[in-house]
Structure formats: C-alpha cells, structure tokens
Amino acid sequence: MEATLTFLGSGTSMAVPTLGCGCAVCTDAHRPGSLNRRTRPSILLAYNSKHVLIDTGQDFHHQAVRENIQHLDAVLYTHGHADHVLGMDDLRPLTLGQRAELPLYADDATADIIERVFEYTFRKIDRYPTSARVTLHRLPSEAGVEVALFGARFVRVPVTHGRDTIAGYRFGSAAYLTDMSDIPAESLPLLEGLDILILDALRRDPHPSHSHLDNSIELVNKIAPKRAYFTHISHDLDHESTNASLPPNIRLAHDGLQLTFDIAPEQN
C-alpha cells in the first residue's frame, strides 16, 4: 500500500529564521521559496484515503494552510515538548461537525502534559463548547508496541532524547525518529530493512539532547536504510551546501518535501 509522507516542518524548536538572528542561513530563510525556511517538526502521512499526523507543534495552523489539510483521521505524538504538542488546539475546526472524535495516541508522560495544557478540552463538566472533539488513547512505552490504523501498523521505537526516552515510530518501510540523541540497542531490530529513515540532525557540534550531523551520518551507516533524511535542523546547517557535502543516499529534509513509500509491507 503506497503512502505519501509530507514534511510539514523540518526545523528546530526555535524554527528558522530564528528570532533576533542575522546569520546567513536565517537571512536566506526570509527569501521567498528558501529551503532554509524551517517550521517546527511534524509529518503527515496520506494513504488509503486517510491522513495520519505525527505531532502538532506551534506552526501546525500555518502548515495545514500551506498543505491544504482538510481533514485528519488520527494523530500520534512523540513526546510532550512545546514544539510537538502546542498546536493541538488548532485541531478544533478539523474535528467539529465530524461524526466521530479524532483519536490521539501518546504515552503516559505525553498524555499527562496534553491533558494539563489543554484541560478545557478534556474536562467533563463545563467543557468549552468548541473544544477539539478528540479522544486521547494512552500507549504503553515499551519497544515494539503497535497501533493499527487504517491498514498500516505504527510501531513504537524508543529513542534517547537527552535524559528522556521518547517515541519514534516505524510505519511500513519508513521510520520517523525526531528529537533523539541516540538509539538504544533494543530499538535497532525494529529498524531493519528500511526504505526511508528520518533522523534528528540539529547542527554540526554535539548537543546534550539532539543528534548532530556526524552522529546522524554514523547512525544511517549503522542502520543502512536505502535512503535517509535529516530533520529538526537548526540555522547551523545551510540546506544547499550541507546537502552537497552528504553521501548521495542522505539528504536534509525541507518543509513541504514529499516522499512515497510502502506503508504496509511485512516487517521483521
């Protein structure tokens, strides 16, 4: 079953251009059509006439307008940081008038944050009348936990994010591992035989909670997907010059980039 993956955002938590910065990358990002323009990280998967979103950052409204998103069928969350959850309220108009509530999937730590920040959405008494019509499903945090959605399987792939362990996801022949500094040994078998691997690559220098460029290249070589794309990119990496320095099977992602792949093959 073929799917289309769209990078809604490929940037870091501060986005690019970064406020108050006049570096060459941020300056170029103001140029219309610049591939250095990076909003907060998120992807949209379209397959089987369904749309599945991973994360809702602060830029979700802008991203949805840009990509003409008219409906969603499910949302999965990687973790509860601001650049991954704060756009949840913008799901409201996409859920109003729908027959069924929109399912959200998150582990306990992330679900706790979503329920606290958007308390008015989930309370049972005196609920705000135009709150998003959503149902929050709590997922176990173990490696290999699966969610079946519309003919595809989404498999939880734990990744290390500084001091935390958060969720990456494998779906068919692709995997999305944003916001990671390393991949635990237990997760590596879940990443065998990939067509597409999407990895965090924040900048050139090491960072305590994000993978840097050389480390991400090493991880690609270790996991050996057919092709790899880096995301969660800061203003340290210029799109064109960085791509020119990478091996041909590795590219920087950019906002609006679309990839096609098989979302429902047999998995190991």
C-alpha positions as a Markdown table, in Angstrom:
| # | Residue | x | y | z |
|---|---|---|---|---|
| 1 | Met | 0.0 | 0.0 | 0.0 |
| 2 | Glu | 1.6 | 3.2 | -1.2 |
| 3 | Ala | 1.8 | 6.2 | 1.1 |
| 4 | Thr | 2.9 | 9.8 | 0.8 |
| 5 | Leu | 4.9 | 11.4 | 3.6 |
| 6 | Thr | 4.9 | 15.2 | 3.8 |
| 7 | Phe | 7.3 | 17.1 | 6.0 |
| 8 | Leu | 5.1 | 19.7 | 7.5 |
| 9 | Gly | 8.1 | 21.1 | 9.4 |
| 10 | Ser | 11.8 | 20.3 | 9.4 |
| 11 | Gly | 13.1 | 22.9 | 11.9 |
| 12 | Thr | 14.2 | 23.0 | 15.5 |
| 13 | Ser | 12.2 | 24.3 | 18.4 |
| 14 | Met | 13.2 | 27.9 | 17.6 |
| 15 | Ala | 12.5 | 27.4 | 13.9 |
| 16 | Val | 14.4 | 29.1 | 11.1 |
| 17 | Pro | 14.7 | 32.0 | 10.7 |
| 18 | Thr | 15.4 | 32.2 | 14.4 |
| 19 | Leu | 14.1 | 35.4 | 16.0 |
| 20 | Gly | 16.8 | 38.0 | 16.5 |
| 21 | Cys | 19.4 | 36.2 | 14.4 |
| 22 | Gly | 21.1 | 37.7 | 11.3 |
| 23 | Cys | 23.2 | 34.7 | 10.3 |
| 24 | Ala | 23.5 | 33.8 | 6.6 |
| 25 | Val | 21.0 | 30.9 | 7.0 |
| 26 | Cys | 18.4 | 32.9 | 8.8 |
| 27 | Thr | 18.8 | 35.8 | 6.3 |
| 28 | Asp | 18.3 | 33.4 | 3.4 |
| 29 | Ala | 15.3 | 31.9 | 5.1 |
| 30 | His | 13.5 | 35.2 | 4.7 |
| 31 | Arg | 13.8 | 34.8 | 0.9 |
| 32 | Pro | 10.6 | 33.5 | -0.8 |
| 33 | Gly | 11.0 | 29.8 | -1.6 |
| 34 | Ser | 14.1 | 29.4 | 0.5 |
| 35 | Leu | 14.6 | 25.8 | 1.6 |
| 36 | Asn | 16.2 | 27.1 | 4.8 |
| 37 | Arg | 12.8 | 28.2 | 6.0 |
| 38 | Arg | 12.0 | 25.6 | 8.6 |
| 39 | Thr | 8.9 | 25.4 | 10.8 |
| 40 | Arg | 8.6 | 23.1 | 13.8 |
| 41 | Pro | 9.0 | 19.4 | 13.1 |
| 42 | Ser | 6.0 | 17.3 | 12.1 |
| 43 | Ile | 5.0 | 14.9 | 9.3 |
| 44 | Leu | 1.7 | 14.0 | 7.6 |
| 45 | Leu | 1.1 | 10.5 | 6.2 |
| 46 | Ala | -1.6 | 10.0 | 3.5 |
| 47 | Tyr | -2.6 | 6.5 | 2.5 |
| 48 | Asn | -5.8 | 4.5 | 1.9 |
| 49 | Ser | -7.7 | 7.9 | 1.7 |
| 50 | Lys | -6.7 | 8.5 | 5.3 |
| 51 | His | -4.5 | 11.2 | 6.9 |
| 52 | Val | -2.3 | 10.5 | 9.9 |
| 53 | Leu | -0.4 | 13.3 | 11.6 |
| 54 | Ile | 2.7 | 12.9 | 13.9 |
| 55 | Asp | 2.9 | 15.8 | 16.3 |
| 56 | Thr | 1.2 | 19.2 | 16.4 |
| 57 | Gly | 3.7 | 22.0 | 17.0 |
| 58 | Gln | 3.1 | 25.7 | 17.3 |
| 59 | Asp | 3.2 | 26.1 | 13.5 |
| 60 | Phe | 0.5 | 23.5 | 12.7 |
| 61 | His | -2.1 | 26.1 | 11.6 |
| 62 | His | 0.4 | 27.6 | 9.1 |
| 63 | Gln | 1.5 | 24.1 | 7.9 |
| 64 | Ala | -2.1 | 22.9 | 7.5 |
| 65 | Val | -3.0 | 26.0 | 5.4 |
| 66 | Arg | 0.1 | 25.6 | 3.3 |
| 67 | Glu | -0.6 | 21.9 | 2.6 |
| 68 | Asn | -4.4 | 22.4 | 2.3 |
| 69 | Ile | -5.1 | 19.9 | 5.1 |
| 70 | Gln | -8.9 | 19.5 | 5.1 |
| 71 | His | -9.3 | 16.5 | 7.5 |
| 72 | Leu | -7.3 | 14.2 | 9.8 |
| 73 | Asp | -8.0 | 10.6 | 10.8 |
| 74 | Ala | -5.5 | 10.2 | 13.7 |
| 75 | Val | -2.7 | 12.0 | 15.4 |
| 76 | Leu | 0.3 | 10.3 | 17.1 |
| 77 | Tyr | 2.7 | 12.1 | 19.5 |
| 78 | Thr | 6.4 | 11.5 | 20.1 |
| 79 | His | 6.7 | 13.5 | 23.3 |
| 80 | Gly | 5.3 | 16.4 | 25.2 |
| 81 | His | 7.7 | 19.3 | 24.4 |
| 82 | Ala | 6.2 | 22.6 | 23.3 |
| 83 | Asp | 7.3 | 22.3 | 19.6 |
| 84 | His | 5.4 | 18.9 | 19.4 |
| 85 | Val | 2.1 | 19.5 | 21.2 |
| 86 | Leu | 1.2 | 23.2 | 21.4 |
| 87 | Gly | -0.7 | 23.2 | 18.1 |
| 88 | Met | -3.2 | 20.6 | 19.4 |
| 89 | Asp | -5.8 | 23.4 | 19.9 |
| 90 | Asp | -5.7 | 24.0 | 16.1 |
| 91 | Leu | -7.3 | 20.6 | 15.6 |
| 92 | Arg | -10.6 | 22.2 | 16.7 |
| 93 | Pro | -12.0 | 23.1 | 13.3 |
| 94 | Leu | -10.9 | 19.8 | 11.8 |
| 95 | Thr | -13.0 | 17.9 | 14.4 |
| 96 | Leu | -16.1 | 20.0 | 14.7 |
| 97 | Gly | -19.1 | 18.5 | 12.8 |
| 98 | Gln | -17.4 | 15.1 | 12.4 |
| 99 | Arg | -19.4 | 12.0 | 13.4 |
| 100 | Ala | -16.5 | 10.5 | 15.4 |
| 101 | Glu | -14.0 | 12.1 | 17.7 |
| 102 | Leu | -10.4 | 12.3 | 16.4 |
| 103 | Pro | -8.2 | 9.7 | 18.0 |
| 104 | Leu | -4.9 | 10.9 | 19.6 |
| 105 | Tyr | -2.2 | 8.5 | 20.7 |
| 106 | Ala | 0.5 | 9.2 | 23.2 |
| 107 | Asp | 2.4 | 7.6 | 26.0 |
| 108 | Asp | 1.5 | 8.4 | 29.6 |
| 109 | Ala | 4.1 | 11.2 | 30.1 |
| 110 | Thr | 3.0 | 12.9 | 26.9 |
| 111 | Ala | -0.7 | 12.4 | 27.6 |
| 112 | Asp | -0.3 | 13.9 | 31.0 |
| 113 | Ile | 1.1 | 17.1 | 29.5 |
| 114 | Ile | -1.5 | 17.3 | 26.8 |
| 115 | Glu | -4.3 | 16.9 | 29.4 |
| 116 | Arg | -2.8 | 19.5 | 31.7 |
| 117 | Val | -2.1 | 22.1 | 29.0 |
| 118 | Phe | -5.4 | 21.6 | 27.2 |
| 119 | Glu | -7.5 | 20.9 | 30.4 |
| 120 | Tyr | -10.5 | 22.7 | 28.9 |
| 121 | Thr | -10.6 | 20.2 | 26.1 |
| 122 | Phe | -10.8 | 17.1 | 28.3 |
| 123 | Arg | -12.8 | 18.1 | 31.3 |
| 124 | Lys | -16.2 | 16.6 | 31.7 |
| 125 | Ile | -18.0 | 19.5 | 33.4 |
| 126 | Asp | -18.4 | 23.0 | 31.9 |
| 127 | Arg | -16.5 | 21.9 | 28.8 |
| 128 | Tyr | -15.7 | 24.7 | 26.3 |
| 129 | Pro | -18.3 | 24.2 | 23.6 |
| 130 | Thr | -16.0 | 24.4 | 20.6 |
| 131 | Ser | -13.1 | 22.4 | 22.1 |
| 132 | Ala | -11.5 | 19.9 | 19.8 |
| 133 | Arg | -13.5 | 16.7 | 19.6 |
| 134 | Val | -10.7 | 14.3 | 20.4 |
| 135 | Thr | -10.2 | 11.1 | 22.3 |
| 136 | Leu | -6.8 | 10.6 | 23.9 |
| 137 | His | -5.5 | 7.0 | 23.9 |
| 138 | Arg | -2.6 | 6.2 | 26.2 |
| 139 | Leu | 0.0 | 3.9 | 24.8 |
| 140 | Pro | 2.5 | 1.6 | 26.7 |
| 141 | Ser | 6.0 | 2.9 | 26.4 |
| 142 | Glu | 7.7 | -0.5 | 25.6 |
| 143 | Ala | 9.6 | -1.0 | 22.4 |
| 144 | Gly | 7.5 | -2.6 | 19.7 |
| 145 | Val | 4.1 | -1.5 | 20.9 |
| 146 | Glu | 1.8 | -1.3 | 17.8 |
| 147 | Val | -1.1 | 0.8 | 16.8 |
| 148 | Ala | -3.1 | -0.4 | 13.9 |
| 149 | Leu | -4.5 | 2.4 | 11.8 |
| 150 | Phe | -6.4 | 2.0 | 8.5 |
| 151 | Gly | -4.4 | -1.0 | 7.2 |
| 152 | Ala | -1.0 | 0.1 | 8.5 |
| 153 | Arg | 0.9 | -0.7 | 11.7 |
| 154 | Phe | 2.6 | 2.1 | 13.7 |
| 155 | Val | 5.3 | 0.6 | 15.8 |
| 156 | Arg | 6.8 | 2.4 | 18.8 |
| 157 | Val | 10.6 | 2.8 | 18.5 |
| 158 | Pro | 12.0 | 4.2 | 21.7 |
| 159 | Val | 14.8 | 6.8 | 21.2 |
| 160 | Thr | 17.0 | 8.6 | 23.7 |
| 161 | His | 16.3 | 12.4 | 23.9 |
| 162 | Gly | 18.9 | 13.6 | 26.4 |
| 163 | Arg | 17.8 | 12.3 | 29.8 |
| 164 | Asp | 14.4 | 11.1 | 28.5 |
| 165 | Thr | 13.2 | 8.2 | 26.4 |
| 166 | Ile | 10.6 | 9.2 | 23.9 |
| 167 | Ala | 8.7 | 7.7 | 21.0 |
| 168 | Gly | 9.8 | 7.3 | 17.4 |
| 169 | Tyr | 7.6 | 5.4 | 15.0 |
| 170 | Arg | 8.1 | 2.9 | 12.3 |
| 171 | Phe | 5.3 | 2.5 | 9.7 |
| 172 | Gly | 5.8 | 0.0 | 6.9 |
| 173 | Ser | 9.2 | 0.6 | 5.2 |
| 174 | Ala | 9.8 | 4.1 | 6.8 |
| 175 | Ala | 10.7 | 5.3 | 10.3 |
| 176 | Tyr | 10.5 | 8.8 | 11.9 |
| 177 | Leu | 12.9 | 9.4 | 14.8 |
| 178 | Thr | 12.8 | 13.1 | 15.5 |
| 179 | Asp | 14.3 | 14.6 | 18.7 |
| 180 | Met | 16.8 | 12.0 | 19.5 |
| 181 | Ser | 20.4 | 12.0 | 20.7 |
| 182 | Asp | 20.9 | 8.2 | 20.4 |
| 183 | Ile | 19.1 | 5.0 | 19.6 |
| 184 | Pro | 19.0 | 2.3 | 22.3 |
| 185 | Ala | 20.1 | -1.2 | 21.4 |
| 186 | Glu | 16.5 | -2.6 | 21.9 |
| 187 | Ser | 15.3 | -0.3 | 19.1 |
| 188 | Leu | 17.7 | -1.3 | 16.4 |
| 189 | Pro | 16.0 | -4.6 | 15.4 |
| 190 | Leu | 12.8 | -2.5 | 14.8 |
| 191 | Leu | 14.7 | -0.5 | 12.2 |
| 192 | Glu | 15.9 | -3.3 | 9.9 |
| 193 | Gly | 15.1 | -3.4 | 6.2 |
| 194 | Leu | 14.0 | 0.3 | 5.9 |
| 195 | Asp | 13.5 | 2.2 | 2.7 |
| 196 | Ile | 13.3 | 5.6 | 4.5 |
| 197 | Leu | 14.9 | 6.6 | 7.8 |
| 198 | Ile | 14.2 | 10.1 | 9.1 |
| 199 | Leu | 16.6 | 11.2 | 11.9 |
| 200 | Asp | 17.3 | 14.3 | 14.0 |
| 201 | Ala | 20.3 | 16.2 | 12.9 |
| 202 | Leu | 20.3 | 19.5 | 14.8 |
| 203 | Arg | 23.7 | 21.0 | 14.0 |
| 204 | Arg | 27.4 | 20.3 | 13.4 |
| 205 | Asp | 28.5 | 20.4 | 17.1 |
| 206 | Pro | 27.4 | 17.8 | 19.7 |
| 207 | His | 24.3 | 18.7 | 21.7 |
| 208 | Pro | 23.1 | 17.1 | 25.0 |
| 209 | Ser | 19.7 | 16.0 | 23.7 |
| 210 | His | 19.9 | 16.0 | 19.9 |
| 211 | Ser | 21.9 | 14.2 | 17.4 |
| 212 | His | 24.5 | 16.2 | 15.5 |
| 213 | Leu | 25.4 | 15.8 | 11.8 |
| 214 | Asp | 28.3 | 13.4 | 12.1 |
| 215 | Asn | 26.5 | 11.2 | 14.6 |
| 216 | Ser | 23.4 | 11.0 | 12.4 |
| 217 | Ile | 25.5 | 10.0 | 9.4 |
| 218 | Glu | 27.1 | 7.2 | 11.6 |
| 219 | Leu | 23.6 | 6.1 | 12.6 |
| 220 | Val | 22.5 | 5.9 | 9.0 |
| 221 | Asn | 25.5 | 3.8 | 8.1 |
| 222 | Lys | 24.8 | 1.5 | 11.0 |
| 223 | Ile | 21.1 | 1.0 | 10.3 |
| 224 | Ala | 21.6 | 1.0 | 6.5 |
| 225 | Pro | 18.3 | 2.2 | 5.1 |
| 226 | Lys | 18.0 | 2.7 | 1.3 |
| 227 | Arg | 17.6 | 6.5 | 1.9 |
| 228 | Ala | 17.8 | 8.8 | 4.8 |
| 229 | Tyr | 16.5 | 12.3 | 5.6 |
| 230 | Phe | 17.6 | 14.6 | 8.4 |
| 231 | Thr | 15.1 | 16.8 | 10.2 |
| 232 | His | 14.9 | 19.0 | 13.4 |
| 233 | Ile | 17.5 | 21.2 | 11.7 |
| 234 | Ser | 18.8 | 24.5 | 13.2 |
| 235 | His | 20.2 | 27.5 | 11.5 |
| 236 | Asp | 23.7 | 26.0 | 11.8 |
| 237 | Leu | 23.1 | 23.9 | 8.6 |
| 238 | Asp | 22.6 | 25.6 | 5.2 |
| 239 | His | 20.4 | 23.5 | 3.0 |
| 240 | Glu | 22.2 | 23.6 | -0.3 |
| 241 | Ser | 25.8 | 23.5 | 1.0 |
| 242 | Thr | 25.1 | 20.8 | 3.6 |
| 243 | Asn | 23.4 | 18.6 | 1.0 |
| 244 | Ala | 26.4 | 18.9 | -1.3 |
| 245 | Ser | 28.6 | 17.5 | 1.4 |
| 246 | Leu | 26.4 | 14.5 | 2.3 |
| 247 | Pro | 26.5 | 11.0 | 0.8 |
| 248 | Pro | 24.0 | 10.6 | -2.1 |
| 249 | Asn | 21.6 | 8.5 | 0.0 |
| 250 | Ile | 21.3 | 11.1 | 2.7 |
| 251 | Arg | 19.6 | 14.5 | 2.3 |
| 252 | Leu | 18.3 | 17.3 | 4.5 |
| 253 | Ala | 14.6 | 17.4 | 4.6 |
| 254 | His | 12.8 | 20.6 | 4.0 |
| 255 | Asp | 9.3 | 21.9 | 4.7 |
| 256 | Gly | 6.9 | 20.6 | 2.1 |
| 257 | Leu | 9.1 | 17.8 | 0.9 |
| 258 | Gln | 7.0 | 14.7 | -0.1 |
| 259 | Leu | 8.2 | 11.1 | -0.3 |
| 260 | Thr | 6.4 | 8.0 | -1.4 |
| 261 | Phe | 6.9 | 4.6 | 0.1 |
| 262 | Asp | 5.2 | 1.3 | 1.0 |
| 263 | Ile | 3.5 | 1.7 | 4.4 |
| 264 | Ala | 2.2 | -1.8 | 4.8 |
| 265 | Pro | 4.9 | -4.4 | 3.9 |
| 266 | Glu | 5.8 | -7.4 | 6.0 |
| 267 | Gln | 8.0 | -6.3 | 8.9 |
| 268 | Asn | 10.6 | -8.3 | 10.8 |
